[in-house]
Amino acid sequence: MVLTDKCGRPLLNLRIALTQRCNLHCDYCHKEGEESHLRSKLNEMTVSEIARIAKTAVELGIDRIKLTGGEPLMREDICEIAKAIATIPGLKDLSMTTNGQLLEDVAQKLHDCGIRRVNISLPTLDPEKYRKLTGGEISRTLKGIKAAVKAGFCPVKLNMVILSEANVNDVPEMMDYARQNGVILQLIELDPMNVDRKYYTKYHKSLDEYEAMLQEKAVTIETRRYMHGRRIYRLPDVTVEVVHPIENSEFCMHCTRMRVTSDGKLKPCLMRNENLFDIVGPIRKGAADAELRELFARANEKREPYNKSI
């Protein structure tokens, strides 16, 4: 059984925000669309609650789950969470997105617990630029990337948000780094969600020129139908993916995701917060499995393209 929304889009992926806490301060982060910015453990779901939501999702045909944040590795029980989800029958893929700052010491443990893929945010290879953009030390993230590759995550993807006046000239160097380390580079256009308007106007840059360059160099070009129609450019010695923001109608047209906020609400659309469905509340009140499946079904009915021009 796979839930399908009124636009015929299947629900195949679930992104679970484990926390809003983060050890970096990246102005370009969309925070999974969460409006609240209370970085407190008090609002976070427990391991059992997260596992219950994940199990319900898999029962409804969702077979890919990604752990997000905030920074997921701020959770001291991250390995317990990973184990609880990875053992759910029917789950095909468990992945995580991270800034990599805390990854070096836990990469192997996370892989052993069942996480198989990891996305690591890396806007630049320049230490000073990195410090200005994130507030962190790049050496920690680079060690985390090395540890992830060594642990056997496949693939390891580097998420590079392109920012005008900041890192637009860093793409060739990032491609070289991805090539040398056997990882995939993912170029991401700045998303306006949870970003100050002035910041967006100043730093937004279209990815069209990068796509033109990649088209010339690519051996093959693929389109990920169930991942917002994004393109994968396979060059002779490196792979680069390009992710356009939600203003791109292709992004909405091919959306197969739902989100769970860090405080336990089903979120049908990244860009909306008026149609959330509380699911952790009913769990805490002893809700039966059937009630949780019904909540997912109701939330799925609210899924629709944010871009109405589709």
HELIX and SHEET records of a PDB file:
HELIX    1   1 LYS A   31  GLY A   33  5                                   3    
HELIX    2   2 LYS A   41  ASN A   43  5                                   3    
HELIX    3   3 VAL A   47  GLU A   59  1                                  13    
HELIX    4   4 PRO A   72  MET A   74  5                                   3    
HELIX    5   5 ILE A   78  ALA A   86  1                                   9    
HELIX    6   6 ALA A  107  ASP A  112  1                                   6    
HELIX    7   7 PRO A  127  THR A  134  1                                   8    
HELIX    8   8 ILE A  138  ALA A  151  1                                  14    
HELIX    9   9 VAL A  171  ASN A  181  1                                  11    
HELIX   10  10 ARG A  197  TYR A  203  1                                   7    
HELIX   11  11 ASP A  208  LYS A  217  1                                  10    
HELIX   12  12 SER A  249  MET A  253  1                                   5    
HELIX   13  13 VAL A  280  ARG A  284  1                                   5    
HELIX   14  14 ASP A  289  GLU A  301  1                                  13    
SHEET    1   A12 THR A 220  ARG A 224  0                                        
SHEET    2   A12 ARG A 230  ARG A 234 -1                                        
SHEET    3   A12 THR A 239  VAL A 243 -1                                        
SHEET    4   A12 ILE A 184  GLU A 189  1                                        
SHEET    5   A12 VAL A 156  ILE A 162  1                                        
SHEET    6   A12 ARG A 117  SER A 121  1                                        
SHEET    7   A12 ASP A  93  THR A  98  1                                        
SHEET    8   A12 ARG A  64  THR A  68  1                                        
SHEET    9   A12 ASN A  13  ALA A  17  1                                        
SHEET   10   A12 ARG A 257  VAL A 260  1                                        
SHEET   11   A12 LYS A 265  LYS A 267 -1                                        
SHEET   12   A12 PHE A 277  ASP A 278 -1                                        
END                                                                             
